[in-house]
Amino acid sequence: GNGRGPADLAAAAATRTRLRALSDTRIARPMDTDLLVLSDAGGPQVDWLQFAILAALFVAPAAWWWYIIVPTRRREIAASKKRGEIKEYLEDLSEAPKGERKAEKWMYDRYLREAKLADGPRPEGLPEAVLAFEDGLQEALPGGGFWSFDNPVFVYLIALAGLTTFLLASNGFKLTM
């Protein structure tokens, strides 16, 4: 024949099978066991250095944002409200005729009143509920004004908590994948 023995034919068949398994996505591939290190007890072993590096990649930027960026930006905004672009914007907004820029006046009512640029009764509706909620948070939690609805990060966290609660409730509070 062709000069090939049973061992050569078996090796060629195994190679064809491996090549097909690698190229055909319909064939499930076995897990690569070299990536998983098992301890003597048989459970997965945690590489603490990798875990610390991964945690630092998340914690360091969050800490920088929380302790450096947010307080600095808050001070800049407070200064701008007193004698800067925000003060000019609030003055322009307060000088607008009564029927114009209603949404902006409603949104910034709190800041217009703090700057003594608004007079008359407060607009009815959501501002009272928002102020009551914010005041309760300001008293109960530390943060120097962080816990207010003018902070987009706080609004995002509230929305994320609401979405998470909704998803958990709709799944019957089962944490399955």
ZITA-V435443 format. One record per residue. RES is the residue in one letter. SS is DSSP state (H for helix, E for strand, - for the rest). OMEGA is omega in radians with two decimals (NA if undefined). BURIAL is b if it has 9 or more other C-alpha atoms within 8 Angstrom, else e. Layout:
res=RES ss=SS omega=OMEGA burial=BURIAL
res=RES ss=SS omega=OMEGA burial=BURIAL
This chain:
res=G ss=- omega=-2.98 burial=e
res=N ss=- omega=3.07 burial=e
res=G ss=- omega=3.14 burial=e
res=R ss=- omega=3.14 burial=e
res=G ss=- omega=-3.13 burial=e
res=P ss=H omega=3.14 burial=e
res=A ss=H omega=3.12 burial=e
res=D ss=H omega=3.13 burial=e
res=L ss=H omega=3.13 burial=b
res=A ss=H omega=3.12 burial=e
res=A ss=H omega=3.13 burial=e
res=A ss=H omega=3.12 burial=e
res=A ss=H omega=3.12 burial=e
res=A ss=H omega=3.12 burial=e
res=T ss=H omega=3.11 burial=e
res=R ss=H omega=3.14 burial=e
res=T ss=H omega=3.12 burial=e
res=R ss=H omega=3.14 burial=e
res=L ss=H omega=3.12 burial=e
res=R ss=H omega=3.14 burial=e
res=A ss=H omega=3.13 burial=b
res=L ss=H omega=-3.05 burial=e
res=S ss=H omega=-3.09 burial=e
res=D ss=- omega=-3.08 burial=e
res=T ss=- omega=3.14 burial=e
res=R ss=- omega=-3.12 burial=e
res=I ss=- omega=3.13 burial=e
res=A ss=- omega=3.13 burial=e
res=R ss=- omega=3.08 burial=e
res=P ss=- omega=-3.13 burial=e
res=M ss=- omega=3.10 burial=e
res=D ss=- omega=-3.05 burial=e
res=T ss=H omega=3.12 burial=e
res=D ss=H omega=-3.10 burial=e
res=L ss=H omega=-3.08 burial=e
res=L ss=- omega=3.13 burial=e
res=V ss=- omega=3.14 burial=e
res=L ss=E omega=3.09 burial=b
res=S ss=- omega=3.11 burial=e
res=D ss=- omega=-3.13 burial=e
res=A ss=- omega=3.10 burial=e
res=G ss=- omega=3.14 burial=e
res=G ss=- omega=3.12 burial=e
res=P ss=E omega=-3.13 burial=e
res=Q ss=- omega=-3.10 burial=e
res=V ss=- omega=3.03 burial=e
res=D ss=- omega=-3.01 burial=e
res=W ss=H omega=3.11 burial=e
res=L ss=H omega=3.10 burial=e
res=Q ss=H omega=3.12 burial=e
res=F ss=H omega=3.13 burial=b
res=A ss=H omega=3.11 burial=e
res=I ss=H omega=3.12 burial=e
res=L ss=H omega=3.11 burial=e
res=A ss=H omega=3.13 burial=e
res=A ss=H omega=3.12 burial=e
res=L ss=H omega=3.09 burial=e
res=F ss=H omega=-3.04 burial=e
res=V ss=H omega=-3.08 burial=e
res=A ss=H omega=3.10 burial=e
res=P ss=H omega=3.12 burial=e
res=A ss=H omega=3.11 burial=e
res=A ss=H omega=3.10 burial=b
res=W ss=H omega=-3.14 burial=b
res=W ss=H omega=-3.03 burial=b
res=W ss=H omega=-3.02 burial=b
res=Y ss=H omega=-3.10 burial=e
res=I ss=H omega=-3.00 burial=b
res=I ss=H omega=-3.08 burial=b
res=V ss=H omega=3.14 burial=b
res=P ss=H omega=3.12 burial=b
res=T ss=H omega=-3.14 burial=e
res=R ss=H omega=3.10 burial=e
res=R ss=H omega=3.11 burial=e
res=R ss=H omega=3.12 burial=e
res=E ss=H omega=-3.14 burial=e
res=I ss=H omega=3.13 burial=b
res=A ss=H omega=3.11 burial=e
res=A ss=H omega=-3.14 burial=b
res=S ss=H omega=3.08 burial=b
res=K ss=H omega=-3.11 burial=b
res=K ss=H omega=-3.05 burial=b
res=R ss=H omega=-3.11 burial=b
res=G ss=- omega=-3.10 burial=b
res=E ss=H omega=-3.13 burial=e
res=I ss=H omega=3.10 burial=b
res=K ss=H omega=3.11 burial=b
res=E ss=H omega=3.12 burial=b
res=Y ss=H omega=-3.14 burial=e
res=L ss=H omega=3.09 burial=b
res=E ss=H omega=3.10 burial=b
res=D ss=H omega=-3.13 burial=e
res=L ss=H omega=-3.13 burial=b
res=S ss=H omega=-3.14 burial=b
res=E ss=H omega=3.12 burial=e
res=A ss=- omega=3.10 burial=e
res=P ss=- omega=-3.00 burial=e
res=K ss=- omega=-3.08 burial=e
res=G ss=- omega=-3.08 burial=e
res=E ss=- omega=3.06 burial=e
res=R ss=- omega=-3.09 burial=e
res=K ss=H omega=-3.10 burial=e
res=A ss=H omega=3.13 burial=e
res=E ss=H omega=3.13 burial=e
res=K ss=H omega=3.11 burial=b
res=W ss=H omega=-3.10 burial=e
res=M ss=H omega=-3.06 burial=e
res=Y ss=- omega=-3.12 burial=e
res=D ss=H omega=-3.12 burial=b
res=R ss=H omega=-3.10 burial=e
res=Y ss=H omega=3.06 burial=e
res=L ss=H omega=3.14 burial=b
res=R ss=H omega=3.10 burial=b
res=E ss=H omega=3.13 burial=e
res=A ss=- omega=-3.13 burial=b
res=K ss=- omega=3.13 burial=e
res=L ss=- omega=3.12 burial=b
res=A ss=- omega=3.08 burial=b
res=D ss=- omega=-3.13 burial=e
res=G ss=- omega=-3.10 burial=e
res=P ss=- omega=3.09 burial=e
res=R ss=- omega=3.04 burial=e
res=P ss=- omega=-3.09 burial=e
res=E ss=- omega=3.06 burial=e
res=G ss=- omega=-3.01 burial=e
res=L ss=H omega=-3.08 burial=e
res=P ss=H omega=3.14 burial=e
res=E ss=H omega=3.14 burial=e
res=A ss=H omega=3.13 burial=e
res=V ss=H omega=-3.14 burial=b
res=L ss=H omega=3.13 burial=e
res=A ss=H omega=3.13 burial=e
res=F ss=H omega=-3.14 burial=e
res=E ss=H omega=-3.14 burial=b
res=D ss=H omega=3.09 burial=e
res=G ss=H omega=3.11 burial=e
res=L ss=H omega=-3.11 burial=b
res=Q ss=H omega=3.14 burial=b
res=E ss=H omega=-3.02 burial=e
res=A ss=H omega=-3.00 burial=e
res=L ss=- omega=3.03 burial=e
res=P ss=- omega=3.07 burial=e
res=G ss=- omega=3.06 burial=e
res=G ss=- omega=3.10 burial=e
res=G ss=- omega=3.12 burial=e
res=F ss=- omega=-3.05 burial=e
res=W ss=- omega=3.09 burial=b
res=S ss=- omega=-3.06 burial=b
res=F ss=- omega=3.02 burial=b
res=D ss=- omega=3.11 burial=e
res=N ss=- omega=-3.09 burial=b
res=P ss=H omega=3.12 burial=e
res=V ss=H omega=3.10 burial=e
res=F ss=H omega=3.12 burial=b
res=V ss=H omega=3.10 burial=b
res=Y ss=H omega=-3.14 burial=e
res=L ss=H omega=3.09 burial=e
res=I ss=H omega=3.13 burial=e
res=A ss=H omega=3.12 burial=e
res=L ss=H omega=3.10 burial=e
res=A ss=H omega=3.10 burial=e
res=G ss=H omega=3.13 burial=e
res=L ss=H omega=3.13 burial=e
res=T ss=H omega=3.11 burial=e
res=T ss=H omega=3.12 burial=e
res=F ss=H omega=-3.11 burial=e
res=L ss=H omega=3.09 burial=e
res=L ss=H omega=3.14 burial=b
res=A ss=H omega=-3.12 burial=e
res=S ss=H omega=3.11 burial=e
res=N ss=- omega=3.13 burial=e
res=G ss=- omega=-3.13 burial=e
res=F ss=- omega=3.05 burial=e
res=K ss=- omega=-3.13 burial=e
res=L ss=- omega=3.12 burial=e
res=T ss=- omega=3.13 burial=e
res=M ss=- omega=NA burial=e
